[in-house]
């Protein structure tokens, strides 16, 4: 399959915006995955290609935070390893699912994540009180969110940030910095598994990777200035809108027939 320069430029721009948003609030996949589906590739290819470009973005953000002294990856070895295992397991499972089933699941998953962003408290509103140790955190939040990232992905950054704040008592800036290390871990583990499965669309993925690096670099520098509350409405609107689009594309004929039958019944 060949892709025109215009499409690649659009995907570059989408990834730039997503990388910027993801570095601040998480959830960039809610923008990238629908855009990848719009580009005409299969659901599994969309998830795989998203991992290529998001790995570049999360790596760039993690490096920025590490250089600023906000996180030391050497203190996160156990969490990194367990998150990696969870991501590989989730990615392996998603490749065993029939693409038709995945297309049916995607709208519901996108809507569920959108509702989460709409209804959940902001991480900065959660009391900074440590509830569990780092070992338990690794085997619960690390493995569980890592598995989710490998299986689907959107919202992973926000889930990690809230887990760091709610469970380990980190402040929002420290939580965001640590999140990017585990986000990159999950992304690159999932990407490697998808590459083995031959699912990555490299032409689109590399174009988006450039946009992700630029957006993530800008976003990580602004994380102290821009709150997640400014980004959340955008994520909610995009995910719900694309979910409705996917539902109409998949069930449009049935919906139209049902409406037509209902109209006849009431006429």
N, C-alpha and C positions, 0 to 999 in steps of 0.2 A: 504494500500500500504506500503510495506517494502522497506527500503533503506539500501544499503550496506555501510560498514565502509569507503570504498574507495570514494564513492560519498559524504558522509558526510565530509570527510577530504578535498575534493575538494571545497565544498561549504564553509567550514570554511576558507580556504585560499582566496577564492573569496571575502568573507565578510571582511577579514582583510585588503586586498588591498583597497576595496571600502570604508571602514571606514576611512582609512588613507587619501584617496583622498577627501572624502566628508568633512572632517574636515578642509581641506585646501581650496578647490575650490568649493565644492558642486558637485552634479551630481553623487554620488556613486550609485544611483539607476539605472543609465544607464548600470552599470556593473552587479548589482545583479539581476535585473528583467530578462534580457536575460539569465543569468545563471540558474535562477529558471525555466524558460520555457524549457531550455535545459534539466533540471532534469526530465522533463516529467509530471509536474503538470499543472493544468488548468490555464488560464490567471488570473482568479479571485483569485485562491489560490496563484499564484505567487505574486500578488499585496498585498494580506493579509500577507503572510509569510515575504515579504520584510518589511512590517511595524513592525513586531516583532523584526527582527534583527536591523533595522535602528533606532527603538526607543531606543534600548540599546546603540547604537553608539552615537546618538545625546544627550542622557542623560549624557553619560560619558564626552563628549566634553563640554556640558553646565556647568557641575560641575567644570571642570578644569578652564574654563573662569571665573566662579563666584568666585572661590577660589583665583584667581589671581587679583580680584577686577576690572575686565574689564566690568562687567555687574552686575546690581542689579535687579533680577526678580520682586521685589516689585514695581519698577518704571514702570513695563510693564503689570500691571494687566489687563487694558482694552484691550491691543493688544493681550494678551494671551487668554482672554475670547472670543474675536471676531474671532481670528484664530481658536480656538477650534470649534466654531459653524460652520465656513466655512468648516473645515475638516470633521466634522460629516455629513454635508449635501452632500459633494462630495462623501464620502464613501458610504452613503446610495444610492445615485444615481447609482454608478458604479455596485452595487450588483443587481440592477434591469435590467441591460443590459444583453442580451443574450450572452453567452460565444463566440459563433461564430462571433457575431458582434464585440466583444472586440478584438478577434484575428485579425479581419480585420483592426481594428483601430490602433492596437499597432505598426505595422511597420511605418505607417505614423506619429504617435506621436513621435516615436523614431527619425525618420529622421528630423522632425521639430525641436526637441530639439537639435539635433546635429548641425543643421544649425544655431541655435541660438548661441551655444557655438562658432561656427566657425566665425560668422560674427559680434557678438556684441562686444562693447568695453569692456576692462577690467574695473572692478570696480575702481581700483586705478587711472584710467585715467579720471574719471568723476569728475568735479569740486565739491568740498565739500561745497555746498551752500544749506541751508535748504529752501525748497520750500513750504512745508505744515506743519501743526501742528501735534502733536502726535495723537490726536483724529481722525482726518481725515485719517491719516496714518493707524490707526487700522482698520477703516471701509472700506478702499480701498485695500491697499496692504495686510493687515492682513487677511481680509476676503477672498479676491480674491486668494491670493497665498495659503491660508489654504484650500480653496475649491479645487484648482488644486492638492494640495498634497493628499487630500483624494480621488480624482477622478483618479489620475494617479501617480504623485510623482517625477519622475526623474528631477533633475535640481532645485528642490524647494530651496535648500540652496543657490544656486547662485542667484536665483530670489530675495530672501529675502535680501541677501547681497547688491545687486545692488540697491534695493529699499531703504535700509537704507542709502546708500551713496548718491543716486540721489535725494531722497525726504527729508531726514532728515539731510543731510550734515555730516554724521558720517565718520570718517576715516576708512580705510579698516579693521584695527584690531578691532576697536570698533564695526563695522558693523558685522564682522564675529562672535564676541562674542554674540551680541544680536540675530543674526540669529539662533544660536544654541538653544536658549531658545524657540523661536517660532517654530523652526524645531521639537524640542522634543514635544512641545504642539500639533502640527498638527499630528505628528506620533502616539503619544499615544492615541489621540482621535480617529484617524482612526483605530488603532489597536483594541481598545475596541469595535468599531462598527463591525469590521470584526469578532471578537471573538463571538459576539452575533449571527452573521450570520453563524458561524461554518465553516469559510473558511480557517483558519490558519492550515498549515501543521507543527505541533509542532516539530517533530523530526529534520527536516531540519532547521527550524527557530531557535531552541535553539543552534544547532551547529554553525550557522552563527552568532548568537548573541555574542558568545564568541569571535569570530574573529573580529566582529565589535567593541567591547569594546577595544580590544588590539589596533586595527588600529586607532580608533578615539582618544585614549589617546596619541598615538605617534604623530598623525597628529596635534592635538591641541597644542602640545608642539613645533611643527615645523612651525606653521603658519606664524611666522615672518621671517623664513628662506627660505621658498619655495613659489614661486609665482604661481598663478593660471595658468599662461601661460605655465608652464611645464606640467600641468595635462590636459589642454584642448585638445591637439591633441589626447591623449589617449581616452578621452571620445568620441570625434568625430569619430575616427576610429572604436571603439567598437560598438557604437550605429548604425552606418551605416552598418557595417558588419553583425550584428545580424539582422537588418531590412531586408537586402537582403536575409539572410538565411530564415527568416520567410516568406517572399514573395515567395521564391522558393518552400518552403515546402507546402504553401497553394495553389499556382497557377502554380506549376511546370508542371503538366500535360497539363494545358491549354497553357502555354508558349511553351512547347515542340510541342504540336499539331499545334500551330500557326506558329512556325518556320518551321515545316515540311511542312505545307501547302504552306508557302511562298517559300520554296525551290522547291516544285513541280511546283509552278506557274512560277518560273523563269527558270526552266530547259527546 
